[in-house]
């Protein structure tokens, strides 16, 4: 999909250096993927300590 954006060039160039991404499109895709991933992780963290999976790690790892 083609989209026209007005982005601060210095910020875009810095992001390209930090991520070692050669293209503007690549750095924007990487930023969007990170945003989605962080959002999903944040949603999952809401369940911390609220779900009892009743899993015995020693049994799963064959440490009987």
C-alpha positions in Angstrom: 0.0 0.0 0.0 1.4 3.3 -1.0 1.0 6.2 1.6 2.5 9.7 1.8 3.9 10.6 5.2 5.5 13.8 6.5 8.1 12.5 8.9 10.9 14.4 10.6 13.9 13.4 8.5 16.4 13.5 11.5 14.2 11.1 13.5 13.8 8.7 10.5 17.6 8.8 9.8 18.4 8.1 13.5 15.9 5.2 13.5 17.5 3.8 10.4 21.0 3.9 12.1 19.8 2.4 15.4 18.0 -0.5 13.7 20.6 -1.0 10.9 17.8 -0.8 8.4 18.8 0.5 4.9 15.4 1.7 3.7 12.8 4.1 5.1 10.1 1.6 4.4 12.0 -1.1 6.3 12.4 1.1 9.4 8.7 2.0 9.4 7.7 -1.6 9.1 10.0 -2.6 11.9 8.6 0.2 14.1 5.0 -0.9 13.4 5.8 -4.6 14.1 7.5 -3.6 17.4 4.4 -1.5 18.4 2.1 -4.4 17.7 4.3 -6.9 19.6 4.6 -4.6 22.6 0.8 -4.1 22.7 0.3 -7.9 22.6 2.8 -8.4 25.4 1.1 -5.7 27.5 -2.3 -7.5 27.0 -0.8 -10.8 28.1 0.7 -9.3 31.2 -2.8 -8.6 32.5 -3.1 -12.4 33.2 0.0 -12.7 35.3 -0.8 -14.6 38.5 -4.5 -15.1 37.4 -4.2 -18.4 35.5 -3.3 -21.6 37.2 -1.9 -24.0 34.6 -1.2 -26.8 37.0 2.0 -27.7 35.2 4.8 -29.7 36.7 8.0 -28.5 35.0 10.1 -31.4 36.2 7.6 -33.8 34.7 7.6 -31.9 31.4 11.3 -31.9 31.3 11.5 -35.7 32.2 13.2 -35.1 35.5 11.5 -37.8 37.5 
